[in-house]
Amino acid sequence: MSGAEAPVARAVESPAKRVFADFVANPTAVFGLALLALIVLLAVLAPLVSPQNPYDLAQLDVMDARLPPGSATADGGTFWLGTDDQGRDMLSAIFYGLRISLMVGATSTAFALVIGLTMGLCAAYFGGRVETLIMRVVDIQLSFPAILIALILIAVLGQGTGKVIAALVTIQWAYYARTVRGAALVEKRKEYVEAARCLALPPVRIVFRHLLPNCLPPLIVVATVQVAAAIALEATLSFLGLGLPITEPSLGLLIANGYQYLLSGKYWISFFPGLALLATIVSINLCADQLRDVLNPRLQR
């Protein structure tokens, strides 16, 4: 294929194939995606790949508490990452903790995305008092630190997985609303929207069938980043003892369990869950960074 024909072939290429080709062209992004896929796979298959169920009391022995990495088990196995203060295998606890952290992050992001997307589209399309009301609420919420709002909501709602997700949704939806509104205002002035209005199409159809598809690229990037932010914020709340209950420990709670033993040299109780949390957030951010470059034509190299 000649040099003149290559741009033409790329122009007729499907958007999905173009995005995928641009994404895999970056080795760092491929590494992040592979790492994230491995983490998600281990979390989903935790009951199958974990050496023990760390939350089954029948499988725990207090005599195995705080054993260093590589210690032998009573049945001839090995605690590859050591055990915590309750005798739980740290490797198994991390796999199960990943399930909860990823579930909380993905669920809160999905609910916040739906709410923020709807509010942002309504603000951009209808304008006037509707836009003023929605955006003033967004501005007020974004003027406060996310952790401060989370602490207030948890203090009011109490602990629990559902309550933590509700707090994260309340924090996150404003980011999507502002992003969608900005993208929709640009699309709103284009000819295809004016043509849809001239055809007297219902506003709901114009908003969700015409405006929404063209607002998705920046929204995908924001949603990817917010998944990592939600996981980090949930871990912070759990580390402070204000997030998930001890019966449903996430990575944040696993880190908190070993914090008091750091000075005594038993680093592995907090170190390995912290390493898993770091790997999860970094892998998501690597994917989000490449998506930002791929989906934004101005950043194309």
N, C-alpha and C positions, 0 to 999 in steps of 0.2 A: 504494500500500500504506500503510495507516494505521500510526501509531506503535506500536500494540499488536500488529499483525500482524508487524512486522519481526523482533522477537526470536523469534517462533514459526518464521518462515521460516528464520532463521539456525540454530535448534536442529535442524531437519530437514535442514539442509545437510550434505553429506558432509564428513567430517573433512579429507580431502585438499583439497577446495575451500576450506574455511574457513582452513586453514593457508596456502594459496597467497594467498587474498585478504588475510589479515592481513600476510603477508610483503610483498606488493607495495604495501601501503598506506604503507610507509616509503620515501621517496625515497632515503635514504642506503643502505638495504639493496638497493634496486634498482640503484643505482650500483655497489655492491660486487659484486653478482651479475653485472652486465654486464661489469665489469672482469675478474672471474675467468673468465667465459666467453671473453672475448677472449684472455686469457693462455693458457688451456687450448687454444683453437683454434690459436693461433700455435705452441704447443709440438707439438701433434699434426701440424700441417701444415708443420713446420720444413723438411723436405727439399724441399717445393714452393715455399715463400715465401721461403726464404733466398737471398740473392744468390750465395752460394758455400757449398760444404761446407767448413767451417773445419778439418775433420780429414782432409781429402784433401790429402796433401803435393803432389800434382801441381798443385793450384790455388793454392798459396801461393808467395809470392816474398818473400825476406828484404829486398829493396829497399823493400817496402811497410811495413816495421816502424815502428810508433809514429807513423803519420800522423794528423794531427788530424781531427776531424769535418768532413765536406764535401770531403775530398780526392778528386781524380779518380783513377780506376784506369787501368791501361794500355790496357784495351779500351774506354775511353770511359764507363765507369760512374762511380759515386760511392760512396765509403765514408761513408755518412751519419753513422755514429757513430765513425768513425776505425778504426784498427787497433791490435792489441796488439804485444808485443815479437817475435812470430813472424810478423807480417804477416797475421794472421787478421782478417777483417772482424768488428768487434765486434757488429754487428747480427745477423749469422748465428750468431756464437758464443753470443749471449744466447738466441736461439731454441732452439738445441741444448742449451744449459745448462738452460733451463727444462724441457725434456723429462726430463732426468735428475733434477732436483730434485723435480719433481712426481711422477715415478715412485717415487722413494725414499720421499717423504712419504706417498703414497697406499698403497703396498704395505706399509710398516711399520705404518701405522695399521690396515689391514685385518687383518693377522695378529695384532697386539696386541689388536684388538677381539674377535676370535674367542676368543683365550685368556682375556682378562680377563672377557669375558661368561660363559664357561663356569665359570670359577673363582668369580665372584661369585654366580651362580645356585646353584651347589652349596653354597657357604658359607651362603647365606640359607635354602635349603630344608632341608638336612640338619642344620644347626646342630651343637651339641656340639663334639667334637674336630675334626671336619672344618672347621668354621667357625673355631675357634681357630687351627688350623694355618695355614690360608690367610691369615687376617687378620694373624697375627703376621708372616708373610713379607711381606705388603703393607706393614705398618707399618715394618718394618726397611728395606725398599727405599725407601719415601717419606721416610725420615728423612735420606737422603743426597741431595746435589744431583745433578740429572740429568747435568750435564756431567761430574761426577767419575766417575760410574758408566760413562758413555760412554768416557771416556779410559782407564779401567782395562780395559774390554772390548776396545777397539780395540788396546790394547797387547798383550793376550793373543791376540786373533784375527788381528790384522794388517789390512792395507788390502784394499779390494775392495768392490764394490757389495753383494754378498750379505752380507758381514761387517758392513758399516755397517747394513744393514737388520736383521740379527740383533741388533745392539747396540741399535737404536732400539726394536725389539719388546720386548726385555728391560726397557727403561726404561719403556715406555708401558703395558704390560698392567696394572700395579698401579692406575693411575687408573681404568680401566674396571671392574676387580674391585670397588673400593670403591664406585663409583657404582652399579653394578648391585646389589650387596648391599644398599645402603641403600634403593633403590627396591623390591627384591624383598621385603624384610622388611615393608614396608608392605602390599604386595599379598598376602603370605602369610597375613595375618590376616583377609582378606576372605572373604565367604560363598562366592564361586564356587570358591575353592581348597578350602575345607572340603567343599563339595559334591562336587568331583572326588575328594577322598580317600574320602568315604563311598561313592562308586561304585567304589572299589578300582581306579582308573586307575593305570597304571604311573607311577612317579616321573618317568621321562624325559618322558613325555607331559605331565604336569602342569607340569613346569619349562619345557619349550620351547614348548608350545602355549598354556598359560594364563598363566604368569608372564612369559615373555619379551615378548610383544606389549605388555604394560602397562608394561614397563621401558624401552621403546625411546625415548620422548621425551627424557629426560635424557641417554641414551646418544648420541643423534644430536648433541646440542649438544657434548658432551665430545669426540666423534670429530672434529667439524669443527674445534674449537680445536686438537686434537692434531695434525691434519694440518699446520697452520701451525707448531706447535711443532717437529714433526719436520723440516720444511724448514729452519727456523732453526737447529736443532741440527746437522743435516747440513752446512749452510753453515759453521757455526762450526768443526766438525771439519775440513772440507776447507780452510778458511782457515788452520788451524794445520798443515796438511800431514799430518793423521792420518786423513782420510776417504777419499774416492774417489781412485783412481790418476789420474795426469796424462793418461792415455789416455782417460778418461771424465770430463772436467771438468764440474762443476756450476757454479752461480752462485757458490758459495763459492770455488772454485778460480779462477774468472775474476777475482774481487775480489782474491784473493791475488796473482795474476800482475802486477797493476798497482800493488800497494802500494809497491814500491820506487821507483816512478817518480813518486809524488805530489809529492815535494819539488822535482822538476825541471820541474813544470808540466804533465806529461802526465796530467792528472786523469781523462780519459775512459776509460782502461783499467780503472779501478776504479769510477768514478762510475756509469756506465750499467748494469753488472751489479748494483751495489748498489741502484740505483733500481728495476730489475726485481724484485729480491728483496723490496724494501720494498713495491712495489705488489702482489706476490703475497700476502704475509703480511697486509697491510692488507685486501685484498679478501676473503680467507677470514675474517678476524676480524669484518669488517662483517656478513657473512652469518651467522656464528655468533652474534653479538650479537642479531640480529633473530630467529633461530631460538629463542634462549633466551626472548625475550619472547613469541613466538607459542606455543611448546609448554608454557610454564609458566602455568597459569590464574591464579596469584597475581600475575603481572606484567602481566596484561591491563589495558589502560587503558580 
